[in-house]
Amino acid sequence: MISPHDIVASDKGIQILLTAYQSDGITILDVTGSTVTIRWALADGTVEERAMTIVDGPTGQVQYTFATDEIIAPVMEFEVTVVRPDGAEITSKGTFTLAVRSRLA
């Protein structure tokens, strides 16, 4: 199916899988032993922050499964932060955007 939207508001079990890179944008960041969080803003400006799951640390693979009430139309913009075991903090260079359409009535 071809759609201009990535997801539909109130869909269940939407997962995103991301690969973390060093600040050069080329070298994969080993996230073994790190804490990885995803943050996004709600319409009222409140920022939500949740822990991501490390799927494969050496290859930088992390994922997050959104709860039903976390999917917000029309657009979700989020960022990811990795806190390394040594305390170094690396946040995504830019934000990620998901287009979200409202469910039909």
Backbone torsions as a table, in degrees:
resi	resn	phi	psi	omega
1	MET	NA	137.2	178.4
2	ILE	-104.7	129.0	-178.2
3	SER	-144.9	143.4	175.6
4	PRO	-76.1	-6.7	-179.3
5	HIS	-108.7	146.4	179.4
6	ASP	-80.6	-39.1	-176.5
7	ILE	-146.8	170.3	179.4
8	VAL	-115.8	134.1	179.3
9	ALA	-54.4	139.6	179.6
10	SER	74.4	7.8	170.8
11	ASP	-62.5	153.7	-177.9
12	LYS	-109.7	142.7	173.1
13	GLY	72.7	25.0	179.2
14	ILE	-69.5	122.7	-179.9
15	GLN	-113.4	142.2	169.8
16	ILE	-118.1	138.8	178.6
17	LEU	-120.8	124.0	-177.0
18	LEU	-126.3	156.7	173.8
19	THR	-114.0	127.5	179.8
20	ALA	-85.3	137.4	178.8
21	TYR	-122.7	154.3	172.3
22	GLN	-61.1	169.4	-178.6
23	SER	-61.8	-16.2	177.1
24	ASP	-75.1	-11.1	178.7
25	GLY	75.3	5.1	-176.8
26	ILE	-118.9	-46.3	-175.3
27	THR	-82.3	127.3	178.7
28	ILE	-65.3	140.0	179.6
29	LEU	-95.7	118.9	176.0
30	ASP	-71.6	116.9	-177.3
31	VAL	-101.6	12.9	178.3
32	THR	-55.3	127.1	178.8
33	GLY	78.0	0.7	-179.0
34	SER	-88.3	166.3	170.2
35	THR	-109.2	127.4	-177.4
36	VAL	-120.5	129.5	-179.9
37	THR	-126.7	152.3	174.0
38	ILE	-115.1	138.9	-179.2
39	ARG	-131.3	140.4	174.6
40	TRP	-147.5	158.5	-177.9
41	ALA	-102.4	140.0	173.8
42	LEU	-86.1	169.3	-177.9
43	ALA	-57.5	-31.7	-178.7
44	ASP	-85.0	3.9	178.5
45	GLY	94.0	-9.7	177.7
46	THR	-64.9	135.1	178.9
47	VAL	-100.1	127.2	176.7
48	GLU	-98.6	143.7	178.6
49	GLU	-137.0	131.2	-179.4
50	ARG	-135.7	152.4	175.8
51	ALA	-75.8	140.0	174.0
52	MET	-98.1	158.8	177.8
53	THR	-95.2	132.1	174.9
54	ILE	-82.7	116.3	-178.6
55	VAL	-85.3	-45.7	178.9
56	ASP	-148.8	98.4	-175.0
57	GLY	-54.4	-52.8	-176.8
58	PRO	-60.9	-28.1	180.0
59	THR	-98.5	8.4	175.3
60	GLY	70.6	15.6	-176.2
61	GLN	-81.6	123.1	177.3
62	VAL	-132.6	155.2	178.9
63	GLN	-143.7	159.9	175.1
64	TYR	-142.4	138.0	175.3
65	THR	-109.0	116.2	-179.6
66	PHE	-72.6	138.0	170.9
67	ALA	-74.9	156.0	-177.0
68	THR	-52.6	-43.0	-176.0
69	ASP	-80.4	1.9	178.9
70	GLU	-94.1	-11.4	-178.9
71	ILE	-86.2	118.9	-172.1
72	ILE	-123.7	125.3	176.0
73	ALA	-84.3	152.9	3.8
74	PRO	-94.8	-17.4	-177.7
75	VAL	-141.9	139.0	172.3
76	MET	-114.8	128.3	178.0
77	GLU	-118.4	128.1	-177.2
78	PHE	-140.1	164.0	175.9
79	GLU	-133.3	161.5	-178.6
80	VAL	-125.8	137.5	177.9
81	THR	-124.0	133.8	175.6
82	VAL	-111.5	126.0	172.4
83	VAL	-108.5	113.1	-177.0
84	ARG	-73.7	160.3	179.2
85	PRO	-56.1	-28.3	179.6
86	ASP	-84.4	3.4	178.7
87	GLY	93.7	-9.8	177.6
88	ALA	-62.8	138.8	-177.6
89	GLU	-118.8	127.3	-179.2
90	ILE	-126.1	120.5	178.5
91	THR	-110.2	144.7	-179.5
92	SER	-50.2	141.7	-177.2
93	LYS	-59.0	-39.6	179.9
94	GLY	-131.8	-170.7	176.8
95	THR	-101.1	158.0	175.1
96	PHE	-101.0	144.4	-178.1
97	THR	-125.6	133.1	173.2
98	LEU	-118.4	127.2	173.9
99	ALA	-80.2	131.6	-177.6
100	VAL	-126.5	124.1	175.7
101	ARG	-99.6	153.2	176.5
102	SER	-73.0	148.5	176.6
103	ARG	-70.5	141.6	177.4
104	LEU	-64.2	144.2	-177.6
105	ALA	-69.7	NA	NA
